[in-house]
Amino acid sequence: MTDNYEIRNPINFVAGTVGGPGDRIFYLQAQGDGSVLTLKLEKDQVQSLASHLLEILEGETNDITAAQITDMIEPPNAVWTVGALAIAISDEPDQIVIVAQELPDQDEVEPLEAHIYINFGQAKAFVDHALFLIEYGRDFGRQNGHKRIGE
């Protein structure tokens, strides 16, 4: 059994995949001070998280510049699989809390949680990258001129 996680102001917050379109495994990764938290999740969960973050960002009146992100550190070593995701606005200005809850085993009484505190720039970067990952896995993404990086 692992512990609950809390990562404040990660240096990188990104969705990533392993495998080819149609056979991909999705991951959520946050890199903190000397630590890397990787969680396994479903494509629909990534899409839902990106959509809800986008709704929050669209409600902001200030211009938001996307933070710099890097690709997920591979090979991913997921500590657990996400069963549920939630988003909250932090008491800190321009900060969002991503709450990921473990998909519990039958033996576990209470699922583990990860609380990841990101700023609006990191949220924008996550949305842009996650939506590209999701679209890229579909045939129409390539038909609409989207190419793999390096093509």
PyMOL commands that set and color helices and strands:
alter all, ss='L'
color gray80, all
select helices_A, chain A and resi 43-58+120-136+139-143
alter helices_A, ss='H'
color red, helices_A
select strands_A, chain A and resi 5-8+12-18+25-31+36-41+80-89+95-102+113-119
alter strands_A, ss='S'
color yellow, strands_A
deselect
rebuild
show_as cartoon
